[in-house]
Structure formats: structure tokens, C-alpha cells
Amino acid sequence: QTHDKPESFGVKYQSLLRFIDTVPDVHKLELSSLLYPIFVHLYLRLVSASLNGEAKVFMDSFRKHQEDFYQQDIIMLANISDADQLLLNPLVESFRASEFVVSVAHSSYSLLKKFLQEHGLQVIQSILTEQLSLQVVDGPPRTKLQLDCRRGSLFGEAPRNSNKEPVLYGLLSDPSLNVSSDLTGEATQASDDQAPTTEQVEDGDGEQTPVKKKKRRDAYGAGQSGSGASGKDGQKGDSNSPALDRIPLPKLRDTFIESRQALARETSALLRGYRQQNSQQKPTGTSVVLYTVCNVQAGESTLAIRRGGVTCATFTDDSGWLAAGFGSGRIRVWSLGPESLRRMLPASELAMLDKDDSRIKTKMLYDENDESHPVRDLLGHSGSVHSVAFSSDRQLLVSGGSDGTVRLWSSLLWGGSLTVWRDHLLPVWCVCWAPVYGHYVATGGADRSAHLYATDHAPDALRVFVGHRSDVTSVCMHPNVNYLATGSADRAVRLFDVRSGKLVRLYTGHKGSVQALAFSPCGRYLASGGWCGSVCIWDLGTGHQVGQLGGHSATTYTEQPRNEDTSTVSMDSSQWLTGPVVTLAYNPDSSGRLAAGGLDGAVRIWDTSSGRQQRVGASSSSTTELSERPQSGLIAMHRATKQQISRGQGSQGQVNPNFVSYYSSVAGASVSDRCLREAFFTRRTSVLGLQYVHPYLLLAAGPYNQM
């Protein structure tokens, strides 16, 4: 127990501030990471001692010294007026339930330790030893960008030993999903950019698969279908791929397989047409079709429309339908083509159909009153609908709402919900389906948990995944269905093993709630988008962050003149300094292009892998060339950084891959500028849903903001 009087906490903390301000700049940034957790624990000790006046003075004096991304948390702490309220505050609960993790270089820690001993700051020493998890790193102090790539979560940084569990990130080798298509040229080149080389394996990427197998597995057909290597390669299997029977999967219907094969052939024909028209092999830009939802509830007042506006939007895998959830509890489904949303015949009429009729599938459906139905409404939620998602065969739709229920709907019946899951105790924020196979539904809610359901196993959840310190705001299942990624308002991303329920990856670096998740077609990389505007890319193989794009990590950038005749060019930061990101979509051709949409009304295409020429759209209807300088993708820059660090460490002795990955995350304005492929801006439409039709056509949807 420390002998420092609580009344002197302000003086002690001010002394720590002065010390950090006077240390060399190389140590200042890392030691500054300790200011926030020490500030919180000193404040909580004052409140616990019922020194409310001193606590208020302490809060008002030092809250301005904390990072911007902690200010919302500090507001919650400042609202505590007496010791009894400590038991009801979720932030206080989180700080007391676990240790705040901070990593500090050994040289920086030595300076701090010496200062605390010389000045007798026992209260701060007790916080460091008893209430923080201080991890001392044998390496140089990190730069600001390196720190930003790991800081920001409710519990500090992810522990350095938290991602040691091996992850089977490879795709499944399901013979029933073999899709043959003539995909060469640009699509093949895209997969070449994604595939690692032998040199990259030696640099500690953790990739054990031969280059040729990697290229086949990352081909566009496999990425689109979610299947693994085909033919002989599929039978041999991949050391990074799970067994097909590791997770029980349903047998795919022949009609579903045929429809995917037909879609693959159509896509292949489109790509051949692009290559024939683009004989000079110039970079092909992306076309974006934006669906803006206006007058969402006809017949209701403008005020009712605003209160019950669009909260979420999603497309079917074949891009034929669009569904949106509303604040009023309504779900509306649109047909994006001439197709009518037909309903199945009553059971009595189905029994009269000839089962041998070749057109029986068409005759099973009908339009009421012989009228076309391009729109259908689904009613059942008693509160706002926060998330909707279609199954791969689009026959089922799942939704989650503020009433705490998860509802399953049929696109053949267009009636009431088939089943209702009520396991969540609080509002459900997000839902998703298992890719390709469907069958499994993942949900996340305000009760800090994620649930896994099976459509044939109602009403109980198969798995409940816990560990987040705040609401689970996004969920996404891996292409091989063996892992579930979750994002939370605690500003962390977690990856769970579906079979065991075990946490296998923990990632920190976001400065706001994690609102969107997406896996790369090859299965190795996970992208996450947050309220802070950043898009983070994580490597499931090594367990480390690749880098960050846009948002908080980006700073002011000015391009230097290239020659005496060229004036200085100031890049428009609005191109990459993004608002809240709420939806992500990887390009299915494994080129590494990642589409991000958000509440700032923009769609951005980031280059996370290849080093091709970049283009930036001036508007949603045109694109303009930005520059002629060579560019590189995020993964390419990350690997180049790892190679540089490896060479530097190799000159001093043995290379440690964990040490290299710890320092090799890339971020900043120059990185965001080099990785931005295209940007499309709307006037007042928030982008809530994205879906690639094929590698060069992207669909987007969202509401027109009336306020």
C-alpha cells in the first residue's frame, strides 16, 4: 500500500508530465502511452476515497493532456460524482477487471524507473506494478505511426504473446465447388501480385505453401466461390487449410452449384470482353453503381421517415436483390432487375403440380393478383433493424434489431419470420451468414457477446463467444467457415475458432468502434473499418498488423516538386482522410483491391497488395489521373519494411520474426496516398452496403440524408 496522500495525486501526476516532456524525443512518445492509464487509476482512487472535490480538480486539470481518441471515455469518467457510481460504470468495470496493456522499450522504461525511484513517486509505481501490464521490449522505441498501429483499445495494446495459436486460414478443398473459367490476363496477374515469393517466406511471413499452389488457390474462381484448390491439388490439401469435415457443413444443392457455375461463366465472358477492348493492357478502373434510398416509407410524414430511416443495407451474392432495414422495424427488399419477387404457391396447390414437369420450379412460384412485385416488406421487429444479410442462395434472410431478437425470413414465402432467436439480452447490432454454404448465422450485440446459430438447430445457439469489453458491433465468418471475426466498441478485433470457441487472434489499433469486417478472397488477411475512419489490414498467418489506411493514422501530406519546372503539389486530404467506415468489400479477383464505404458519403478503393498505377475519381461519374509516379500496395510496403528491418537485425545476429513484425506495420498519409486506387463521392448519401458484381463493377447502397 502506498503512503502517498490522495490530495497530492495532482502534484505527482504533474511531476510525471514534466519528466516526459523533458526526456529525449525518441523516448517521449512511448512514455506518453502511460499517461492515460495512470490518469484513470489516480482519478478512480480519488473517487473511491470520496474526495469528490479533489477528483473534479484532477479531472479538469489533466484531461486535456490525454489523446483525442480517449476523450469519449474520459467524458464517461467525468460523469461519476460519488463512489457508489463506480459499480455502475462499464468503463470502470473494464479497468478493474483486467490490466491495461502497454509496451515500452527497455531504454525508455529504464529512464522512467530511475525517475520514479529518485522522486519517490510510490503511487505511480504501485499503478505500474499492480494495475498495468507493462511489457518491456528489447528493441528501440517506436515512432508515432508505429505506436498508433497498436494503441487505442479500451484495454491498451494487444499482449505480444496473444497471437501464437496457429490459424488454418487456407480455403476449403470442396470438389463440389470446382468452378472452371477462362480467367487469364488481368485476373491472373492479380493473383500473381497476391502470391508471396520464396524471399518473402524467408523474411518471416510464416507462409509455408509453395508459390505455385498459392497462385492456384488465390485464383478468381476460388476466391469467388470460397472453395480451395481444385483437382489433384484439392485432393492433396494444403497445410494451412482445415479438413473439409472439421466443421459440419451442409451438402450443396445441385441447383445452387449450377447457378454459381453459370455466374462464373458469365463473369469470365465479361472479363474476356474487357481484355479484348483493352488490348494495350492499361489499368482498368472500377465502375460504381450507387442505389440511393429516398422516400423510404411512402404515405408517412417527413418526420416519421427521418425517425425510421435506413439503418442498414445489403445485396445478394448474385447482386440481383437489395435489402434495407429501417428504424421503424421494417425490412424492405427490392429486385434490381426485371425479376418479380414471386411467392410460393399454397401447400394445397403445390400438391397438384406434376413433379415430372421440367418447369416445376417456375410453376411453384406465383404473383398475387397477377401483378409484378418488385418490392416486398417483412414485418416483425418491434424496434429498429440494425443489420440484415442474405444467404448465398438468397432463399433466406436474417436480421437483428434493437428488440434483442434475431429473425430468419424466407424469400419464397414473403410472410412472417420462420424462427426467432432470443438469446441476446440487449439490442443486436450485426448479423452475417457463413460464406457459400449458408446454414450458420453469426450475430453480435450490446451484451458484449457473439452467437453462432444453425438454421436447423433452433432455438438455441451453438456457440457463444465472449471476451469483448463492450458491444460487439460487427461480425464476419472466414471463407472456410472455421473462424469468426468480431469487432467491438472496445476498439479491438478478435478471431475465434468456431469448433472450439477459443480466441486465437486479438488485434488492437483502431481509435473508434469497429463497424465493418471483411476477409480477403485468399483467406489470409482480415480488413476492419472503424468509426475513427481507419481501415486496418491484419495478417492471420503471422498474427500481426500489416498496416492502416486513412482515418486517424493519416497526417498532412505535401508532395515535393519533382523538378525545377514543377511547382509543389498539395494532395487533397479529403481523398484519403475518411469518415466513419461502416462497410467493406474485397475485390473477388484476389488483386488486393478493397472497397470501403462510410457515413462521409464516399466509396474508396484501396490497393492493399499490388503496385499498379493509381487513379482517383473526381466524382461518381468520372475518374481522373492523379499522377504518373510509381505506386505500391499496402502488403508490398509492409513486406519491404520487414525486409529492411530483417537486414538491420541480421547484421547484429539472428533474425527474430516476432521482433520484425512488431515494428513493421505501415501507416501515415504517404501510405494512404500511395494505396488509394480510386475515390467516388456522393452528395449526401451514406454508403451502408457494398457488393462486387465482378472485378470492375461495384454496387453501393445507402440512404439520402435529409437532415
C-alpha positions in Angstrom: 0.0 0.0 0.0 1.4 3.4 -1.0 1.9 6.1 1.6 1.2 8.9 -0.9 -1.7 11.0 0.2 -4.6 11.2 -2.3 -4.6 15.0 -2.0 -1.1 15.0 -3.6 -2.1 13.0 -6.7 -2.3 16.1 -8.8 1.3 17.1 -7.8 2.6 13.6 -8.5 0.9 13.5 -11.9 2.2 17.0 -12.9 5.7 15.8 -12.0 5.3 12.9 -14.3 4.1 15.2 -17.1 7.1 17.4 -16.7 9.5 14.5 -16.8 8.0 13.0 -20.0 8.2 16.5 -21.6 11.9 16.8 -20.8 13.1 13.3 -22.0 14.6 12.9 -25.5 12.1 12.8 -28.3 12.9 9.2 -29.1 11.5 8.2 -25.6 8.8 10.8 -25.2 6.2 9.1 -27.5 6.4 5.7 -25.9 6.4 7.0 -22.3 3.3 9.2 -23.2 1.4 5.9 -23.7 1.4 5.5 -19.9 -0.2 8.9 -19.2 -3.8 7.8 -19.8 -4.0 4.6 -17.7 -2.2 6.3 -14.8 -4.5 9.3 -15.1 -7.6 7.0 -14.9 -6.4 5.0 -11.9 -5.4 8.1 -10.0 -8.8 9.5 -10.7 -10.6 6.3 -9.6 -8.6 6.3 -6.3 -9.7 9.8 -5.6 -13.4 9.0 -6.2 -13.1 5.7 -4.2 -11.7 7.8 -1.3 -14.8 10.1 -1.5 -12.6 13.0 -2.4 -15.0 14.3 -5.0 -13.7 17.8 -4.9 -10.1 16.8 -5.5 -11.2 14.3 -8.1 -13.0 17.0 -10.1 -10.0 19.3 -9.9 -7.7 16.5 -11.0 -10.1 15.7 -13.9 -10.4 19.3 -15.1 -6.6 19.9 -14.8 -5.3 16.8 -16.7 -8.0 15.6 -19.1 -6.6 17.9 -21.8 -3.3 16.1 -21.8 -4.9 12.8 -22.9 -5.1 11.6 -26.5 -8.1 12.6 -28.6 -9.4 9.1 -29.0 -9.7 8.7 -25.3 -11.9 11.8 -24.8 -15.2 9.9 -25.1 -14.1 7.5 -22.3 -13.0 10.5 -20.2 -16.4 12.0 -20.5 -17.9 8.8 -19.1 -15.5 9.0 -16.2 -16.1 12.7 -15.5 -19.8 12.0 -15.0 -19.0 9.9 -11.9 -19.9 12.1 -8.9 -19.6 9.7 -6.0 -18.1 6.3 -5.1 -21.4 4.4 -5.5 -21.5 5.1 -9.2 -18.2 3.3 -9.7 -20.1 0.0 -9.6 -22.4 1.0 -12.5 -19.9 2.5 -14.9 -18.8 0.0 -17.6 -15.5 1.7 -18.2 -14.6 1.4 -14.5 -15.6 -2.2 -14.7 -13.3 -2.8 -17.6 -10.3 -1.1 -15.9 -10.8 -3.1 -12.7 -11.5 -6.4 -14.4 -8.2 -6.5 -16.3 -4.9 -4.9 -16.7 -4.3 -2.1 -19.2 -1.5 -3.4 -21.5 1.3 -1.0 -22.5 4.5 -2.0 -24.3 7.6 0.1 -23.7 11.2 -0.1 -25.0 13.7 -1.2 -22.4 15.7 2.0 -22.7 12.6 4.2 -22.2 11.5 2.1 -19.2 14.9 2.5 -17.6 14.6 6.2 -17.7 11.1 6.1 -16.2 12.1 3.6 -13.4 15.0 5.8 -12.4 12.9 8.9 -12.3 10.2 7.3 -10.1 12.8 6.0 -7.6 14.6 9.3 -7.3 11.4 11.3 -6.8 9.7 8.8 -4.5 6.5 8.5 -6.7 5.3 5.4 -5.0 1.7 5.8 -6.0 2.6 5.8 -9.7 5.0 2.8 -9.1 2.2 0.9 -7.5 -0.1 1.5 -10.5 2.6 0.3 -12.9 3.2 -2.9 -11.0 -0.2 -3.8 -9.7 -2.8 -2.4 -12.2 -1.0 -2.2 -15.5 0.5 -4.9 -17.7 3.8 -3.2 -18.6 5.6 -5.2 -21.3 9.3 -4.2 -21.7 10.5 -4.8 -25.2 14.2 -5.4 -26.1 14.3 -3.0 -29.0 14.3 0.6 -30.0 11.5 3.0 -29.0 8.7 3.1 -31.6 7.8 6.0 -33.8 4.4 7.8 -33.6 3.0 5.8 -36.5 4.2 2.5 -35.1 2.6 3.4 -31.8 -0.7 4.4 -33.5 -0.8 1.0 -35.2 -1.2 -0.8 -31.8 -2.8 1.8 -29.4 -6.4 2.8 -29.0 -8.4 0.0 -27.5 -10.2 0.1 -24.2 -7.6 -2.2 -22.6 -4.5 -0.7 -24.3 -2.4 -2.8 -26.7 -2.8 -6.5 -27.5 -0.4 -8.5 -25.5 2.7 -9.5 -27.5 2.1 -13.2 -26.8 -1.6 -13.2 -27.6 -1.4 -14.4 -31.2 0.8 -17.6 -31.0 -2.0 -20.1 -31.8 -1.8 -21.4 -35.4 -4.7 -20.4 -37.6 -5.8 -22.6 -40.6 -6.6 -19.7 -42.9 -6.5 -21.7 -46.1 -9.6 -22.3 -48.2 -11.6 -25.5 -48.2 -11.0 -28.1 -50.9 -14.6 -29.0 -51.7 -14.8 -30.8 -55.1 -18.4 -29.8 -55.5 -17.4 -26.1 -55.8 -14.8 -26.5 -58.6 -15.6 -23.7 -61.0 -13.8 -23.8 -64.3 -13.5 -20.5 -66.0 -11.1 -18.9 -68.5 -9.5 -16.4 -66.3 -6.1 -15.1 -67.5 -4.7 -11.7 -68.2 -5.6 -9.2 -65.5 -7.2 -11.7 -63.1 -4.1 -14.0 -63.3 -1.8 -11.0 -62.9 -3.9 -10.0 -59.8 -3.3 -13.4 -58.2 0.4 -13.1 -59.0 0.6 -9.9 -57.1 -1.1 -11.5 -54.1 1.1 -14.6 -54.0 4.2 -14.5 -51.9 7.7 -15.3 -53.2 10.4 -17.5 -51.7 12.2 -14.5 -50.4 9.1 -13.3 -48.5 8.8 -16.7 -46.8 12.4 -16.3 -45.6 11.6 -12.9 -44.3 9.2 -14.4 -41.7 5.8 -14.1 -43.3 5.0 -17.5 -41.9 3.9 -18.8 -45.3 4.8 -22.5 -45.9 2.9 -23.1 -49.1 4.8 -23.3 -52.4 4.3 -20.3 -54.7 2.5 -22.2 -57.5 0.0 -23.7 -55.1 -0.7 -20.3 -53.6 -1.4 -18.8 -57.0 -3.9 -21.5 -57.9 -5.6 -21.2 -54.6 -5.9 -17.4 -54.9 -7.4 -17.6 -58.4 -10.5 -15.6 -59.0 -12.8 -18.7 -59.3 -11.7 -20.0 -55.9 -11.9 -16.6 -54.3 -15.4 -16.0 -55.6 -16.8 -19.4 -54.7 -14.9 -19.7 -51.4 -13.5 -23.1 -52.3 -10.0 -24.3 -52.1 -7.6 -25.8 -54.6 -9.3 -28.0 -57.1 -8.5 -31.3 -58.8 -5.3 -33.0 -57.7 -4.2 -30.1 -55.6 -7.5 -30.1 -53.8 -7.1 -33.8 -53.0 -3.6 -33.3 -51.7 -4.7 -30.5 -49.5 -2.8 -27.6 -48.0 -1.1 -27.4 -44.6 -2.8 -24.1 -44.0 -6.3 -25.4 -44.9 -8.7 -27.1 -42.5 -10.2 -30.5 -43.3 -13.5 -30.4 -45.1 -15.2 -32.2 -42.2 -13.6 -30.1 -39.4 -16.9 -28.1 -39.2 -20.1 -29.9 -40.2 -21.2 -28.4 -43.5 -24.4 -29.0 -45.4 -24.4 -30.6 -48.8 -24.8 -28.0 -51.5 -27.8 -28.4 -53.8 -27.2 -29.1 -57.5 -29.3 -26.0 -58.5 -27.1 -23.8 -56.3 -23.9 -25.2 -57.8 -25.2 -24.8 -61.3 -26.2 -21.2 -60.7 -22.7 -20.4 -59.4 -21.1 -22.1 -62.4 -23.3 -20.1 -64.7 -22.4 -16.9 -62.9 -18.7 -17.8 -63.2 -19.1 -18.4 -67.0 -20.8 -15.1 -67.4 -18.1 -13.3 -65.4 -15.4 -15.0 -67.5 -17.1 -13.8 -70.7 -17.2 -10.2 -69.3 -13.5 -10.3 -68.4 -12.6 -11.6 -71.8 -14.6 -8.7 -73.3 -12.7 -6.2 -71.1 -9.3 -7.6 -72.2 -10.3 -7.5 -75.9 -11.3 -3.9 -75.6 -8.3 -3.0 -73.5 -5.6 -4.5 -75.9 -2.9 -2.1 -74.6 -3.2 -3.6 -71.1 -3.9 -0.2 -69.5 -5.1 -0.2 -65.9 -8.9 -0.7 -65.8 -10.8 1.5 -63.4 -13.8 0.5 -61.3 -17.4 1.4 -62.2 -19.6 2.1 -59.2 -23.5 1.9 -59.3 -25.0 3.7 -56.3 -28.5 2.9 -55.2 -29.9 5.8 -53.1 -32.9 5.1 -50.9 -35.3 8.0 -51.0 -38.9 8.4 -49.6 -38.4 5.2 -47.8 -41.9 4.8 -46.4 -44.5 6.2 -48.7 -47.5 7.8 -47.1 -45.8 8.6 -43.8 -44.8 12.1 -42.7 -41.3 13.5 -43.3 -40.7 13.4 -39.5 -41.6 9.7 -39.4 -39.3 9.0 -42.4 -36.4 10.6 -40.5 -37.1 8.7 -37.3 -37.5 5.5 -39.2 -34.8 5.9 -41.8 -32.5 3.4 -43.3 -30.1 1.8 -40.8 -28.5 -0.9 -42.9 -28.4 -2.3 -46.4 -27.1 -5.4 -48.1 -27.1 -7.1 -51.6 -27.5 -10.8 -52.5 -24.4 -12.6 -53.7 -25.7 -12.5 -57.3 -26.4 -8.8 -57.0 -30.0 -9.3 -58.0 -31.7 -8.0 -54.9 -31.2 -5.2 -52.3 -32.5 -5.3 -48.8 -32.6 -2.4 -46.3 -33.6 -2.3 -42.6 -35.4 0.7 -41.1 -35.6 2.4 -37.8 -39.4 1.6 -37.7 -38.7 -2.1 -37.7 -39.5 -2.7 -41.4 -37.3 -4.7 -43.8 -37.8 -3.9 -47.5 -36.4 -6.0 -50.3 -36.1 -4.6 -53.9 -35.5 -6.5 -57.1 -32.8 -4.7 -59.0 -33.8 -6.1 -62.4 -37.0 -7.0 -64.2 -37.4 -10.1 -62.0 -40.5 -10.1 -59.8 -40.3 -11.2 -56.2 -42.7 -14.1 -56.5 -44.2 -16.1 -53.7 -44.6 -19.9 -53.4 -48.0 -21.5 -54.0 -50.1 -22.7 -51.1 -49.5 -26.3 -50.0 -52.8 -27.4 -51.5 -51.9 -26.1 -54.9 -48.3 -27.4 -54.7 -49.7 -31.0 -54.3 -51.4 -30.7 -57.6 -48.3 -30.0 -59.6 -46.7 -32.6 -61.8 -43.4 -33.5 -60.3 -42.0 -34.7 -63.6 -42.7 -31.3 -65.3 -39.4 -29.7 -66.4 -40.8 -26.3 -65.4 -42.0 -27.3 -62.0 -39.6 -24.8 -60.3 -41.1 -21.9 -62.2 -44.7 -23.1 -61.6 -44.1 -23.4 -57.8 -44.0 -19.6 -57.7 -46.6 -17.0 -58.5 -47.6 -13.3 -58.3 -50.6 -12.4 -56.3 -53.4 -10.9 -58.4 -51.2 -11.4 -61.5 -49.3 -8.3 -60.7 -45.5 -7.9 -60.6 -43.9 -7.4 -57.2 -40.6 -5.6 -57.5 -40.7 -4.8 -53.7 -41.6 -6.8 -50.6 -41.8 -5.8 -47.0 -41.0 -8.0 -44.0 -42.6 -7.0 -40.7 -41.9 -8.5 -37.2 -39.3 -6.4 -35.4 -40.7 -4.2 -32.6 -37.7 -1.8 -32.8 -35.0 -0.6 -35.2 -33.5 -3.2 -37.6 -29.7 -2.8 -37.3 -28.5 -5.4 -39.7 -29.7 -7.7 -42.5 -27.9 -10.4 -44.5 -28.9 -12.8 -47.4 -27.8 -16.4 -47.5 -25.7 -17.4 -50.6 -28.7 -18.9 -52.4 -30.8 -15.9 -51.4 -33.6 -18.1 -50.2 -33.2 -17.0 -46.6 -32.6 -13.6 -44.9 -31.5 -12.9 -41.4 -32.0 -9.7 -39.4 -31.1 -8.3 -36.0 -32.8 -5.4 -34.2 -33.0 -3.3 -31.1 -35.7 -5.6 -29.7 -32.9 -8.1 -29.0 -34.2 -10.7 -31.4 -32.6 -12.4 -34.5 -35.2 -13.3 -37.1 -35.0 -15.7 -40.0 -37.1 -14.9 -43.1 -37.9 -16.9 -46.3 -37.7 -15.2 -49.7 -40.1 -17.8 -51.0 -42.9 -17.2 -48.5 -42.5 -13.5 -48.0 -44.5 -13.8 -44.8 -43.7 -13.8 -41.1 -40.4 -14.9 -39.7 -39.6 -18.6 -39.8 -37.9 -18.5 -36.4 -36.9 -16.0 -33.8 -33.8 -16.4 -31.7 -34.0 -14.5 -28.3 -30.6 -15.4 -26.7 -29.3 -11.9 -26.8 -30.2 -9.9 -23.7 -29.8 -6.5 -25.4 -30.0 -5.0 -28.9 -28.5 -7.0 -31.8 -26.1 -4.8 -33.8 -24.8 -7.2 -36.5 -25.6 -10.4 -38.3 -23.8 -12.5 -41.1 -24.0 -15.8 -42.9 -21.4 -18.4 -43.4 -20.0 -17.8 -47.0 -21.2 -20.1 -49.8 -22.6 -22.8 -47.5 -25.0 -20.7 -45.5 -26.5 -22.8 -42.7 -24.6 -20.9 -40.0 -25.6 -17.5 -38.8 -23.4 -15.3 -36.6 -24.7 -12.4 -34.5 -23.2 -9.7 -32.2 -25.0 -7.5 -29.7 -24.9 -5.0 -26.9 -24.5 -7.8 -24.4 -20.8 -8.0 -25.4 -21.2 -11.4 -26.9 -21.3 -13.0 -30.4 -23.6 -16.0 -31.0 -23.5 -18.7 -33.6 -26.7 -20.4 -34.8 -27.6 -23.1 -37.3 -30.8 -22.8 -39.3 -31.7 -26.4 -38.4 -30.9 -26.1 -34.7 -33.5 -23.5 -33.4 -33.9 -22.1 -30.9 -30.6 -22.5 -29.1 -27.2 -21.0 -30.0 -24.4 -23.5 -30.9 -21.7 -21.2 -29.6 -21.5 -18.1 -27.5 -18.2 -16.1 -27.9 -17.3 -13.8 -25.1 -14.3 -11.6 -24.3 -15.1 -8.2 -25.6 -15.3 -5.3 -23.1 -18.1 -3.5 -24.9 -20.8 -4.1 -27.5 -20.0 -6.4 -30.4 -20.7 -4.2 -33.4 -19.5 -6.3 -36.4 -19.2 -10.0 -37.2 -17.8 -11.8 -40.3 -17.2 -15.5 -40.9 -14.0 -16.7 -42.6 -14.3 -18.2 -46.2 -13.5 -21.6 -44.8 -16.3 -21.2 -42.1 -13.9 -22.4 -39.4 -13.3 -18.9 -37.8 -15.5 -16.0 -36.8 -14.1 -12.4 -36.6 -15.7 -9.9 -34.3 -15.3 -6.2 -33.9 -16.3 -4.2 -30.9 -16.9 -0.8 -29.4 -13.9 -1.6 -27.2 -11.9 -0.8 -30.3 -10.5 -4.3 -30.7 -10.8 -7.1 -33.3 -11.0 -10.8 -32.2 -10.9 -14.0 -34.1 -12.5 -17.1 -32.6 -12.2 -20.8 -33.6 -15.7 -21.9 -34.4 -15.0 -25.5 -33.5 -13.5 -24.9 -30.1 -14.8 -21.5 -29.3 -11.2 -20.4 -28.4 -9.8 -17.0 -29.0 -6.9 -17.3 -31.5 -6.3 -13.7 -32.5 -6.5 -10.3 -30.8 -5.8 -7.1 -32.7 -5.7 -3.5 -31.5 -5.1 -0.3 -33.3 -8.5 1.2 -34.0 -9.3 4.5 -32.3 -13.1 4.1 -32.6 -15.7 1.4 -32.6 -15.0 -1.4 -35.2 -18.0 -1.2 -37.6 -17.0 -3.4 -40.6 -15.0 -6.6 -41.2 -14.1 -8.4 -44.4 -11.8 -11.4 -45.2 -9.6 -11.4 -48.3 -10.5 -14.0 -51.0 -7.4 -16.0 -50.2 -8.4 -16.2 -46.5 -5.1 -14.9 -45.1 -5.9 -11.3 -44.5 -8.7 -9.6 -42.5 -9.7 -6.0 -43.1 -11.5 -3.9 -40.4 -13.1 -0.5 -40.7 -13.8 1.7 -37.7 -15.7 4.8 -36.5 -12.3 6.6 -36.5 -12.2 6.3 -40.3 -9.2 3.9 -40.4 -9.1 0.7 -42.4 -6.7 -1.8 -40.8 -5.3 -4.9 -42.5 -4.3 -7.9 -40.3 -2.3 -11.0 -41.2 -3.9 -14.2 -39.8 -0.8 -16.2 -40.6 1.7 -14.1 -38.6 -0.8 -12.7 -36.2 0.4 -9.1 -36.7 -0.9 -6.0 -38.3 0.0 -5.2 -41.9 -0.9 -1.5 -41.7 -3.5 1.2 -41.6 -5.2 3.3 -44.3 -6.9 6.7 -43.9 -8.5 8.0 -40.8 -6.6 8.8 -37.6 -3.3 7.5 -38.8 -3.1 9.9 -41.8 -1.5 13.3 -41.3 -0.9 16.3 -43.5 0.9 15.4 -46.7 2.6 17.6 -49.3 4.3 16.3 -52.3 7.7 17.7 -53.0 8.4 19.2 -56.5 9.9 16.6 -58.9 12.0 19.2 -60.9 12.6 22.9 -61.2 9.7 23.4 -63.6 7.2 21.6 -61.4 5.5 23.5 -58.6 4.7 21.9 -55.3 1.6 19.8 -55.4 -0.5 19.7 -52.2 -2.6 16.5 -52.1 -6.2 16.9 -51.2 -6.5 15.1 -47.9 -10.3 14.6 -48.4 -9.3 11.8 -50.8 -7.9 9.6 -48.1 -8.8 11.3 -44.7 -12.0 9.3 -44.3 -15.1 9.5 -42.1 -16.6 6.5 -40.2 -16.2 3.3 -42.3 -19.3 1.0 -42.0 -18.9 -1.4 -44.9 -16.0 -3.2 -46.6 -15.8 -5.5 -49.7 -12.8 -7.2 -51.2 -12.5 -7.5 -54.9 -13.1 -11.2 -55.8 -10.2 -11.4 -58.2 -7.6 -11.5 -55.5 -5.9 -8.4 -56.7 -5.9 -6.9 -53.2 -8.3 -4.1 -54.0 -10.5 -3.3 -51.1 -13.7 -1.1 -51.3 -14.7 0.9 -48.3 -17.9 2.9 -47.7 -19.0 5.1 -44.9 -21.0 7.9 -43.4 -18.9 10.5 -45.2 -20.7 9.6 -48.4 -17.7 8.2 -50.3 -16.6 4.9 -51.7 -12.9 4.4 -51.7 -10.9 1.6 -53.5 -7.7 0.8 -51.6 -4.8 -1.1 -53.1 -3.7 -3.5 -50.3 -1.4 -5.7 -52.4 -0.4 -4.8 -56.0 1.8 -1.9 -57.1 -0.1 -0.6 -60.1 -0.8 2.9 -61.2 -3.4 4.7 -59.1 -6.4 6.7 -60.2 -8.6 8.9 -58.1 -12.2 9.7 -59.1 -13.2 13.3 -59.2 -16.9 12.4 -58.9 -19.1 9.4 -59.0 -19.4 9.6 -62.8 -15.8 10.2 -63.9 -12.2 9.4 -63.0 -9.1 11.5 -63.5 -5.5 10.5 -63.4 -3.7 11.7 -60.3 0.0 11.3 -61.1 2.5 9.2 -63.0 4.7 8.3 -60.1 5.1 4.5 -59.3 2.8 3.2 -56.6 2.8 0.1 -54.3 0.2 -1.7 -52.3 0.0 -1.9 -48.5 1.2 -5.5 -48.3 4.0 -4.8 -50.6 5.2 -1.8 -48.5 4.8 -3.9 -45.3 7.0 -6.7 -46.7 9.5 -4.1 -47.9 9.6 -2.7 -44.4 10.1 -6.2 -42.9 12.9 -6.9 -45.2 14.6 -3.7 -44.3 14.3 -4.4 -40.5 15.4 -8.0 -41.1 18.6 -6.8 -42.8 19.3 -4.4 -40.0 18.7 -7.1 -37.3 20.6 -9.7 -39.3 23.7 -7.6 -39.2 23.5 -7.8 -35.4 22.8 -11.5 -35.1 19.9 -13.9 -35.5 16.6 -12.5 -37.1 13.5 -12.8 -34.8 10.3 -12.8 -36.9 8.2 -11.5 -34.0 10.6 -8.6 -33.4 10.4 -7.8 -37.1 6.6 -7.9 -37.2 6.4 -5.8 -34.1 8.0 -2.8 -35.9 6.9 -3.4 -39.5 3.3 -2.0 -39.6 2.9 0.8 -42.1 0.7 3.8 -41.8 0.5 7.5 -42.4 -0.6 10.0 -45.0 2.1 8.9 -47.6 1.0 5.3 -47.3 -2.7 6.2 -47.6 -1.9 8.3 -50.7 0.0 5.6 -52.4 -2.6 2.9 -51.7 -5.7 4.9 -52.7 -6.7 3.5 -56.1 -10.0 5.4 -56.7 -12.5 7.5 -54.7 -16.1 8.3 -55.6 -18.0 10.9 -53.7 -21.8 11.3 -53.3 -23.6 14.5 -52.3 -25.5 13.4 -49.2 -25.8 9.6 -49.4 -24.3 7.5 -46.6 -22.9 4.2 -48.0 -24.1 1.3 -45.9 -23.7 -1.6 -48.3 -21.1 -2.7 -50.9 -21.1 -5.7 -53.3 -18.8 -6.6 -56.2 -20.6 -7.9 -59.3 -17.3 -8.6 -61.0 -13.8 -7.2 -60.6 -14.6 -4.0 -62.4 -18.2 -3.3 -61.2 -19.1 -2.4 -57.7 -22.6 -1.9 -56.2 -23.2 0.5 -53.3 -26.4 1.4 -51.4 -27.4 3.8 -48.7 -30.0 6.5 -47.7 -30.2 10.1 -48.7 -29.5 12.2 -45.7 -32.4 14.6 -45.3 -31.2 16.3 -42.1 
